[in-house]
Amino acid sequence: MIQRDPVHRYEQESNSRSAAAVETLESFTAALAPQLGAAWSHHVIPTPYRWSHSDDRLWEREEGVLWRALGRDGDHKLARSFLTHAHGLQLCVVERPHQVDEFLVGAMLPAGVFEYDTTDHPKAIAVSGDPVRAGAAVRRRLLPYYRHAAVRVASGTRFKQASRVVIGRSSDGRPIADTVMPRAIRVLLHEDGRWRLDPGTGLCVTDINAPCTPEALVQEAGDRLRQLGFEVVLTDRNPLEIYFPSPPPARTAPVAAAPPPTPGKPGRAR
């Protein structure tokens, strides 16, 4: 009997997902972005089984409607769309399960923030499929709380590193930048789309179709950031390896030598 790999089966289900559903999400987020302001842009990420780390950056975690919807319907079935603000804010949009023409919109951790603290997280909301009404709901019920929480969590977790930007390389050799300051993020994200915010890491990465060489992109970004007074650190490593350094190897305590055996009493010769 041939045993079928369940992972492969789920991947097939994901790949065979209706193109119309993804197209619906794409058209909705494209229409929603301008309703939130000119600084918002969008893109839809294809949804594989065993979703990327972007779900780990959902700010509400297990407590909110968006997280529960993803868990109930299975992460291999729902496509995700991300609305990105030039200051490093990011919203996740999915279709609302079992509700026709409705969507869920939730907040991601801000760019450069990798740790959850005690700051009250902004709660995801359900919106209608009308982009105008949905935009009004997001502006009124989500964004004010999101902006306030983002300022608190960024200043609380990385205050001492606010003036530093680390530009390194991803595993595939592309430039990748770690920064928490909205002003620095805006420099990267507003440069003709050459950089984008990766929802899975919270880092700024260069677009795969960028017209310049990686070296030119790094040089250009570094020069602009230094002109604004930022400290720019260049490295060949992933910036997360610097933010989360590996612990030093454990040092074993030296083992004391055993004392020499005490000579016994001489035996009687027979």
Disulfide bonds with the S-S distance in Angstrom:
none
